[in-house]
Amino acid sequence: MVSREKLLDLPLEEVIGDRFGIYSKYIIQERALPDVRDGLKPVQRRILFAMLRDGNTSDKPFRKSAKTVGNVIGNYHPHGDASVYEAMVRMSQDWKLRMPLIEMHGNNGSLDGDPPAAMRYTEARLSRISEELLRDIDAKTVDYVPNFDDTLEEPIVFPSKFPNLLVNGSTGISSGYATEIPPHSLAEIIDATVMLMEHPNCTVDDLMTVVKGPDFPSGGIVQGIDGIKKAYRAGKGKIVIRARAEFETLRTGRQQIIISELPYEVNKAQLVKKMDELRLDHKVEGVTEVRDETDRSGMRVIIELKKDADARGVLNYYFKNTDLQIAYNFNMVAIDHKAPRQLGLKEILEAYIEHQKEVVTRRSQYELDKSKDRQHIVRGLIKAVSILDDVIRVIRASKDKKNAKQNLSEAFGFSEAQAEAIVNLQLYRLTNTDIVTLQKEEGELARTIERLESILASEKKLIAVIKKELNEVRKKYADARRTTIENEIEEIKIDLEVMVAAEDVIVSLTKHGYIKRSSLRSYSASGEDAAAMKDTDRVLFQREMNTTDTLLVFTNMGRYLYLPVHEIPDRRWKELGQHVASLVAVETDEQVIAAVPVADFQTKTLYMTFITKLGMVKRTELAEYQAQRYSKPLTALKLKKGDECLHAFLTNGKMEIIVATWLGFGLRFIEDEAGTVGLRAAGVKAIQLKPGDRVVGSVIFSEGSEDDLFIATDRGAIKKMRVAGQLEKSARARRGLVMLRELKTKPHHIAGIELVSAKDTIQLLTEKGQTVTVDSSEIRPSDRYSNGSFIVDQDEDGNVSEIWKNVSNESQDDIV
């Protein structure tokens, strides 16, 4: 029987929470985040320490990387060899680290994202500057802890003779925390550290007179001084990094753009591929070729342009749509006093200075103890040489070394250490000149002890030592800044002409929502036949437009689709178009009611005018319908419950509107009666409806128009009447005038109205799917009280449900 006494009955949440807490603590402290003092993660520290202990330093020949990886895994870091080698390679990449800590022979990767050669092929050693991180590590400057199997000891931090966290930056993701610290200029960071030591109360603004901002190894241009300030104050901030580019004019007169520096950590090969794909997809115009001419002399990516291309426009397009410009987010998190903290520039430097004070104090104490021990022995040797004959006599009379040491101590008062040094003294050291050497050494030791004691006694002298050592590192390793800092983030404006080749095309939209654009050549080749569509469908809009124009498509739900013409699918004229739902997600029962072509939204005198089924009219300036984001349908007007949008017109502010209702009323008013309102407004009442009545049609026309009003009734009768003589102008929100003779039995209702000229043809659709074509010129005008003449057999074909005027490329007026 199994004993169950040792089993704990605990809730799963508690167990998982407890275990995950332990795991998170390990990941945060021992893997993913750097230490604020030396800027290293544990794996990086262990790699550098293993190389130091193996004698793999910058003054020795290179050694196989595999040997170092093996040492690191076997002695300090029992994890996968791939992860150790990856960390080792990164420390050698001069496009990732501002001051690489490892020198590597062989393929250590590239800006194009190529993987490094296997560790059996590459060779490595510590770089010169990494020895500054490790200097004085054996002078008891830092604490050591046992390694994973207690066979060796490893340091918990490096002495770090320069602020490596800021100089080389760091990136990492742990549980609950992430860090993103950019690299900086060594000279600027050391100058800022010295400034803070001299003026402990200085502000971040003061420090920023020295530290201009990040200094990426790949160069580039940083924009956004406010983001840098915010990051240096609070540890979080956003900047923009863009490539360094210049324009070059060739002998042929054509221009080309030369990119010599890329944003930090951008993959060059993927970037060039993306830029060329945009050219091939005709997303950007004016580019003939994008090629990479990078060689050992430096990075060089060429964007070759066509003869009259807009070089600045092309570059701006690439800035906006590729990694030629990226956003960089500071997130300066590091381990400070064993816990993760978000730190600003001043806090990081303060933590580093505190560390340096401890390191120099401990080193000075270590050197002082050594000097005092040596001084004690030198004094004993000087005393021994001055009574040399007696010392020799005592030693000769002794039985062995131990006895000799004891006799010397008893006879002359030498200490254990002094006696040990005397008995180990070689005979050649007993010359006269050696006493001079010993006395000289004693004097030097006295001065050293005095200097070290003064450092330990005075904070000022301690800081002076740190400053001196920092300035030595600066003088030895500092180089010029690579990244340019610009104050403002430039807003990128892209002209449509850069993205789209201006071309005249035919755009067609059907009632069922099928849309396409076709080249004029395809349209002409098909003999200008009607657009291809399904039998039950009809053309709602057909117009010659330019690819730089925009088509606004309105639906019965009071929404609109913003369709740049160049994004409308290109199809041959004889092919069926693509449904608008594949371009913009519309509802299944949403129907297209109108399309409006726009060349320029900023024309102040143009308006969108809407008529709804419940008799509302709404007018809004066209400019408000210009959209920046248009992946979803946008609101054109607000509809009441049960209402729907019937018509959408483009008007010029001086047009007249006729609204017709189901019960036979018609109202004519000028559009100005409906004042302009905002995009999401509902509008005002156009016509006063009787109970059970609804709007069935509306038309717009200019003052003085000679067109006639065509009316079709549900019973299949049609009539045409003069607008001027029969329908007087009125104010909006009235009931309107009767446009049909009232019948007590089988009354006529208006099915639809159209404004027609002599050359127009009208189609009538019945409930049973029959279509009847009417030629406007064949209908004689009649008065307002006439019900017209029948052309549809109501009993056989059903009621008339819809009417429309045939659309042709020439029949649509150009308002825009």
N, C-alpha and C positions, 0 to 999 in steps of 0.2 A: 504494500500500500504506500502511495506517494505522500510524503509529509507536505501539508499545505500551510504550515505555520509561518514560513518565510515569505509567502506570497502576499502582496498588498492589493487590496481592492480599492482602486482609484478611478475617478472619472477619466475617460479618454481625453477630454479637453485639457485637463490638468497635466496629464502625462505629456501630451504633444506640445503644449505650451512650454512646459519645463524643458523638454529636450530641445525644442526649437530655440529657446532662449540661450541655451548652452552653445548650440551650433552657431547662432547669430553672433554671439560674443567672440567666438573663435574667428569667424569669417571677417568681422570688423577689425579685430585687433591684430590678427595673425596672418592675414592674407591680402585683402583688397585695398586697404587704405594706407597711405604713407604716414610716417612719423613726422611731426612738424619740425623736429630738430635736425634730422639729416635728409629728409625728403625721400626716404627709401621705404619700399615695402619689404617684408621679411625675406621673400625669395631673392630680391635684388641684393639685399645686405649679405645674405648667405653666399651668393655667387661671388661677390667682390671679396668677402673675407676668405673664402676657400682659395681664390686665386692668390691672395696675399700670402696665406700660409703655405701655399705650394711654390712660392717664389716666382709666380708668373707675373712679374712686374714690367713696367715700361722700359726698363734698362736691360731686360733679358730677352732672348729670342721668343718668337711666338710658339705656342703649344696647341696641340689638337684640342678643339672645343669638346670633343667627346670625353677627354680626360678630366676637364674641369667639371662637366656635367656629372660624370661618375663620382668625383670627389664631393660635389654638392649633395647628391642624393645619398651617398654612403655615409657622409659625416654629419650633415646638418638639415637636410630638407627631404624627408622620405616621401616624395611625391613622384608623379610621372616625369620621365626624362624629356618628353616633348614640351611640357609646360616650362621646365627649367631652361631648356635651350631657347624657347621662344622669348622668355624674359631676357636671356643673355643677348640674343640677337637684337632685341629692341634697344638695349643699352648701347649698342654699337652703331645704330642707324642715325646718321647726321641730319636726316630730314625729319626725325622724330624728336631727338634730344638736342637742345641748344649747345650743350657741352657733353658729347658722348663719353661715357665712363669706361667703355671697353673699345679697344682697337681690334678689328677683325680682318684677317686675310681670307680672300675667297668671296663667294657670292653670299652677301648678307641681306638679300631682298632688294627691292627697288621701289621707286615712286609709283610704278605701274602696278604695284600689288603682287609682283612676282615673289614666290616663296623663296626663302634662303636655301642654300645647298644643305645637305644632311650634315650633321655635326662631325661625322667621320672625315669630311672633306675640308671643313673650315678650320682655321687656326685663330687663336685669340690671345690677348694679354691685356693687363690693366692699362688704361690710358694715363697720361701724366697727371691730368687733373683729378682722376679718381684717387690718386695717392694723397691728394690734399684732404680728401674725405677720411682717409685711413691714418693720416699722420698722427703720431703720439698715441696710437691705440694700445701700445705695450707699456705706456707710462701710467697705468692705473687711472686713466682719464674717464673710462666708462665702466659700467658694471657688466659682468659676464654671468651667464646662466648655463647650466649643464645642457648638452644637446639631447636629442630624443632618446638616446640609449645610455646616457650618463657616462660616456667614454671620453668626451671632449667638452670644452667650454666654448661658447660663442657669445659675442657682444650683443647687448640688447639695442644698442644704438652706436653710431660712429661719431668720433670727435668732430668731423665735418667742419673743415676750415673755410668753407664758404656756404651761403644759404642755398643749398641744393634744391630745396622744395620749390622755390620761386625760379631759380635759374633754369632747371630742367622741366619744371611742371610735373603734373601727374594726372593719370586718368584711371578710374576704377569703379566697379560696382560691387557693393556688398549687400547684405540684407538690411533693408531700411535706410541705407545711405549710399550715395554715389559721390564721386569727386571728379572735378574737371578744373585743373589748375593749369593755366597756360605757361609756356616758357617765357623767360625774361632775359634782358641783357645783364651779364655778370657785372659789368662796370656800374650800371645804374643801381642794381640791387645792393652792391657793396657800398656805394656812395650813400644810399638811403639808410643802410645799417649804421654807418659811421655817423650820419646826421642824427639818427635816433639816440645813439649813445651820447652824443654831445648835447642834444636837446631832448630829454625824455618826454617833455610835454608837447612836442611838435604834433601838428595835426596831419591828417591824411592829405590835405591840400598842400601842406609844406613838403611832405614826402613826394608828392606828385610833381613838384618842381624838378625833382631828380629822376624819378621813375615815370617815364612818359606813358608807359602802357606795356602790353605784352610785346615780346620780340621773338617772333616765330622763326625757327631754323629755315623754313622755306620762304621767308620774306613775306611779300604781299603788302597790302594796304589795309589797315584797320580803321574803321569809321565808327564814331560814337563815343566821344569823350565822356558823355554823361553815364553811359553804361559802364565805362572803366571806373569812374568815380564811385558809382554805386557798388560795384564789385569790391573795390578797395576798402570801402567803408563797412559793408555788411557781408561780403563773401559771395554775393550773388549779383549778376548783372549780365546784360546782353550787348554784344557788339556785332558788327558785320565785318567779315574778312573778304576782300576781293583780290583777284589776281592783278598783277602788274602788267599793264598792256600799253603798247605804243603803236602809233600809226606810221606806216612807211609808204611813201609814194614811189612806185617803180618807174623805169624809163618810159614804159608804155603809157603812163598817165594813170594806170589803175593803182588802187591802194591795197595794202594788206595790213592785217592786224597781227602784231607779234606779241605773244605772251611769254614772259621770261620768268615769272614767279607765280606759283599757285597758292590758294588758301591752304592752311595747315591741315595735314592728313587727308587731302583729297587725292583720290586715285587718278593719276594722269591718263592712263590707258582708257579707263571707263569714261572719263570726261571727254576725251577726244572722240571716242565712239559715239557718245550721246550727241555731241555737237554736230557730227557728220550725219547722224540719223535725222536730226531736225532739218538739216539741209535737204536730205533725200526725200523727206516727207513733205517738203515745201512749207514747213512751218515758219521758216525764215527765208526771205528772198534776198538776192544780191550776193550770195556766197557761192563761189565756184568749187572750192575745195578746203577741207580742214586736214592738215597733216602735222605729224610730229617729227621735228627735225632735231630732237634732243641728242646731244653727243657728249663726249667727255669734257668739252669746253663749257657746257652749261645747258640749261633747259631752254627750249625754243619750240613753241607751238605756233604754227602759221595758219591764219584764217585768210584765205585768198578771196578777194572780192571782184565782182563784175565791174564793168567800166564806170557806170554812174551810181554805184551802190552808196547808201548812206552808212559810212563806216561807224560813226558814233551810234546810230540806231541799231546796227547789227550787234555791236558790242553790248549795248544795253539789253538787247533781247537775250543774248547769251548770259549776261549777268543775272537776269531775272529767272531764266528757265533751266539753267544748269548749275553745276557746282563751281562755276567760275566766280560766283559770289555765294558765301554761306553765312549763316547766323551762327555765332559761337556764344555759348552760355557759360559764364563763370559759375562754378559751384565749389568754392574753396573749402573743402572738408578735409581735415587731417586728424591724426591721433595726437591729442595733447593731454598729458598726464593720464595716460591709459584709457582715455575716452574720446570718441569722435566729436569734433566741434567744428562749427562753421566759423571761419576766421577771416577777418579783413587783413589788409596789407600790414597795418601797424601791429596787430596781434601776432601775426606770423613772425615778424622781425623781432618783436619782444620775446617770443618763445625761443627764437634762435639765440638772441643775446644772452638770455638767462642760461641757456645750455652752454654757450661759450664761456661764460663766467665760471660755471661749474667745472668745465673741462680744463681751463687754464689754472684754476685754483687747485684742482687735483693733480695736475701735471707739476705745478710749482711745488706742492707739498711732497710729491714723489721725488722730484729732483733735489729738494732741500734735504730730505731724509738721506738720500744717497750721498749728497755732498758732505753732510755731517758725519756719516759713517766713514767716508774716505778721509775727512779731516782728522778724525780720531786716529785712524791707522797711520796717516802721514806723520802726525805728531809723535806717535810711538816709534816710528822708524827713525825720525830725526833724533829722538832721545837715545835710541839704541846705538846709532852711529856715533853719537858723541861720547858714549861709554863703551865703545866697541870691544876693547880688550876684556873688560869685565863680563860683557855679554857672552863672548866666545868661551871664556873660562867656565861660566855657569853651564853653557850648552855642552861643552866637552865632558863636564863632570856628570852629566845626566845619563840615565840608562837608555831612554828612548824618547821619541818625539813628545809623547804625552807628559813624561817626567820633566822634559826640558821646558815645556810651556808652563808647567806648574812651578818649577824652580825660578823661572824668569819673573813670573807674577809675584812670587814671595820675596825675591831678592830686590827687585826694582819697582814693583807696583804697576807692572803692565797689566792691561785688561786681557781677557780671553782672546778677543779679536786682534789686539796688538801683538800678543805673544804668538798667535798663529801666523801673522804676517812676518814676524822676525825670523821664526824658524824656517819659513819658506823662502827667505831672502837668498838670492843667488850671490856667489862670492864677487862677481864682477861689479855688482851694485855697490860694493863697499868702498869705492874710490872717492876721492875728495870732491870730484865734480858732481857726484850723485847727491851729495848733501845740498849742493847749490840747487840742483833740480828739485829736490824734495822741498826745500825752503820756498822756491818759486811756486811750486804747486800749492803749498800751504797758503801762500798769499792770494793766489787765484781762487782757491776754494773759499777763503774768507770773504773775498769780494762777491763771489757767487752766492754765498749764504746770505750776505747782507742784502743783495739785490732781490733774492727770492723772498726773504722775510719782509722786505718793504712792499713787494707785490701782494703778499698775503695780508699785510696790515692795511693796505690802502686800496679802496675801491677805484680811485682815480688812476692809480698806476696799473691796476688790473685791466681797466678799460683801455688804457694806452697800449698795453701789450696786444689786446684783441685787435685794436685799430691798426696797429703796425703790421700784424700778421695778415689781416684782411687786405690792406693796401699792397702787401707783397704779392698776394694771390692775384689781385687786380692787375698789377703791373706785369705779371708773368703771363696771364691767360686772357685778359680782356681783349675783345675785338669790336669792330664797328657795329652799330645797330643795323639790322637787316630790314625790319618792318617799319613802314611809314605810318604815322598816326595822323588821322584827320578828324577834326572836331565833330562835324555833322555827318549823319547817315544820309547819303544822297538818295532822294526819291527817284526811282527809275521810271522814266516815261518812255513808252514805246509807241511810235507811230504805226498805225495799221499798215502803212505802205511797206514797212520793213518786214512784216510777217506775211503779207499777202501780195501776190502779183496782181495788179489791177487789170481785170479782164471783164469784158462785157459778156453776160450769160443770160439765158432764158430761165426764169424760175417759175415753177408750176406747183400749185397746191390744189388738191381735190377736196371735195366736201367730206369724204371719208377720212381725210387726214394724211394722204400720201403726198410726199414732197420730194422734189428733185431740182437740181440745176443741170442745165445742158449747155454745151458750147454752142455758139451761134452757127458753127459749121455743121454740127449734128442736126440742129434745128432746120437749117436750110436744106441739108441733104435729104431730109424726110419730106421735102416739099411743103414744109410748114403745116403738116397735118395736125389734127387734134392730138393732145398729149395722150400717151398710153394710159389706160385705166380700166377698172372693172366695169361691166355692163351697167350695174346699178349706180355707179358713181358719176360725178360730174366735176367740171373744172370750177373751182371757187376763185382762183387767182392765177393769172398768167401774165408775166411782165418781163421785159428786158431790164436787167439790173446789172450793177457792177459788183465784183467780188468784195469790194471794200464797203458795200452798203449793208444794211441790216433789214431783216424782215421781222415785223412784229405779228405774231399769229394769236388771235383772240379766241377764247372759248366761251361756251354758254354759261360756264360757272363763274364768269367775271374774272378770269385769270388770263394771263398772256404768256406766250413763249417768246423768248428773245433769241433770235436765230441769225447770227452773222452769216452773210451769204456764202463766205468761203468755207463755212463749216457744214453747209447743206450738202448732202451726198451728191456727188457728181455722177450722173447717169446719162446714157444715150437717150435721145428724145423718144425713141420707140420702146424704151424699157419702162417698166412700172417703177414709180419712186419708192422711197422708204417711208414707213409710217413715222409720224412725229413722235410717237411713244418710244421709239428706239433712240431718239435724240434727247428727249426730255420726258421724265416719268409723269404721264397724265393719268387721270382716273379712267376706268373702263367705260363709264357712261358719259364722259366729257366729250363734247362735240365742238369741232372747229366751226366758227361762224364768220370770220373775216381775217384778211391779211392786209397789212399796211407796210409798204416799202418806205424806208427812211435812208436818205443819204447823209443828212446832217441834223442831229438832234437839237442843236443850239439855235435853230431858227425860232426867234421869240414869238412870232405871230401864228404859230401852228398849234393846234389843239387836238386831243383825242376826245371824241364825243360819243357817248354810249346811250342807247335806248333799251329799256328793259321791258319784260312782259307785263309787269304791274304798273307801267306808265311812268317810270322814272327817267330823267335825263341827267347825265353827268358830263361835265367838261373839265379837262385837266390839260395843262401845258404839256406839249410833246416831250420837252426836255426831261420831265420827271420819269419818263419811261426808259431812259438810258440806264442800262444795268452793268455792273462790274462782274457780278456772279450770276450765272444764269443756267445752272445745272438742273434747277427745279422750276416749275411754273411759278410766275410771280403774280401778285395781286394787282388787278387793273381797276377794280371798283368793288365796293362792299354791297352785297346783295341781301335783301330781307329773305326770311324763310318763305319758300314757295316761289320766289322770283327767279328769273334767269335772264341773262343778257341776250338780246336778239340781234342787235346791230352795233358795229363799231365803225365810226367814220373818222377820217382825218379832215379837219376843217381849218379854215383860215380866219375865223372870228367874224366873218361877214356873211356867212351862208344862212340859208333858210332851211327849216326842217318841216316835213309833213309826217305826222304820226296817224296811222289808221288803226281802228279797233275792230274786233270780231263782230260787234253789233252794228257796224257801218258808219261810225263817226270818224271824221277826219279833222285834224287841227294843224294849222300852218302858223309857225312863229319863227322869229329870227333867233339864231343860236345864242346871241348875246344876252337873251332873256335868262339863260342859265349861266350864272356866274361861274368863274373858274374855282375849283376846289382841289384839295390834295389827292395824292395817289390812292389812298385807302378810303376815301369818303364815299357816301352812298349817292350823293347828288340830290336833285330836287324833283318835284312833280312836273311831268311834262304835260299830261292830260288827265282830266278828271274822269274817272271811269265809273260807269253805272255798276250796280251789283251784278256779278256774273260776267262782266265784260273783261276783255284783255287786249293788249296791243298785239297786232298780228304783222304789222309791217311799218317801215319808216324809210324815208328817202331824204337826201340832202341835195340842194341845188344853189347855184349862184343867182343873185338878183338879176332879173332881165333874161333868165333862161327861157328858151322857147320850147323846151321839151314838154311832153304831155305826161299826165299821170295815168298809168295803166292799172286797172283794178280787175281782179279775178274773184269770183264768188265760189263758195263751197259747192254750189249746185251746178257749176260748170259754165256760168255766164261770164263774159268779159266785156269791158268797156274802156274807152279812152276819153279823157276829158282835159280841157285846157285848165292849167293851174290858175293863170292870171284872172280869167273871167269867172270861174266857177268856185274857187276856194279862196276866200278873202283872208288876208293876214290878220292874225289875232294875237292875243297874249297867251303865254303858256299857262298851264293848270286850269284851262277852261274845258268845257265838255266837247267843243268843236261843232262842226256842221255835219248834217246827215249827207252821206254820199251814195245812199241806195234808197229806192222807193220801198216804203214799208208795206209788207204783205202780211195779212192775218194768218193765212195758211201757207205752209212751206216758205217761210221767209228766207231771203238770201242773207248770207254772212260773208264778210270779206275774208278770203283765203290768203291774199297777199297783194302788195302793190309794188310797182316798179316805175321809175322815171324813164321814158322811152323817147327816142327820136325816130324819124321815118325809117332809118336803116337797121333798127334793132329787131331781133327776134326773141320771142319769149317762150319758155317751156312751162307747161302745166303738168304736174304729177298728180295722179289720182291715188286713192287708197288701195286700189287693186293693182297698182304698179304700171298703169298705162301712162304714156307720155304723149302730150299733144303739143305741136309746135305752132306758134302764132306769129305771123309777120306783122309788125306794127303798122307798116304802110297800108295794109289792107283793111284796117279798122277805121271807121268814120268816127269823128269825135261826137260825143253826146253830152247831155247836161248832167247835173248833179243828181237829179231825181230818177234817172234812168237806171234800170237793172242790167242793161246791156243785152247782148245776144248770146244764146247758148251755142257752145262748140263741143261740149262734152255731154255724153249721155249718162246722166247720173245713175239711172237704174242699172245700166249695163256695166259702167266702169267704176262706179262709186264716186264719192265726194272728192273734190279737188283738195289736196292736202298741202301742196307747196307749189310756189312759182318762182322762177328765176330768169334773169336775163342772160343770154349766152355771152360768155366771156371770150374776148380775143385779145391778142397782144396790143392791138391798136385802140380797143374800146375803152381802156381805163385812163382817166384823166391824170395828168401828172401834177399833183399838188406840191409834192416835195421836190 
